[in-house]
Amino acid sequence: MCEALVIGNAVMRAATNSSVYTDNNSAAIIGALGGVIASFVLPLVLAILLPMIITFAVFIIAAPIAIGAASGAIGTAILRAAGKNIGDITVLQATSAGAVGGSIVMGILVVVLIVLALSGVLSRCLKAIKSSIEDWD
């Protein structure tokens, strides 16, 4: 979820006009480190809790947002504990940036899926029209 943290960090930095959010390189490192861990751990936890909490469709939509948020929190915490310089970004701010970026990534995926679905419907409609015109002749 490196891309989610970079996108979210850039959006939050631009929206707040704040230098508190880190540079894109540090955001990518935070997201990459946190994303590796969150991508394995979070789905396992949610799979156990899924029947009790949410439906599968909600899980599919919420997963990128949750993984993005967890990536920010985990990556920042580990890098801070290791004494790495990642700017002034806090765990909370990295979590927010990851959630915002995950939402944007999920939105893009939903738009792509809708476009693909509509293109399939349109293709079938055009084939049906062509077939009916050929039958008419």
C-alpha angles and dihedrals in degrees: 000000000000090000092053092055094045092049093043093046091051092048093047092045091051094043095051099034084224131146088205090091112079132241121277093255093057091043090054092050092048091048095045094051095041093040094058091055098037093048091060103034103039098054090050092051092045092047089058093046096036098094090051100044118023145007122257093253092056089047091055092051096042098044098080091047093048094045091047091052093045091048091057094047096044096041095048094046093050095045092046091049089050090053095243120157107242097153127254096312114130128213090255093051092047089049090052092047091050092050092048091047092046089052091051092047090049091049091052091049092050091050091049091049091049091049091049092048092048092047089054091050091047091049091053092047091052091049090050091050091048091049093050091049091051090049090051093059 
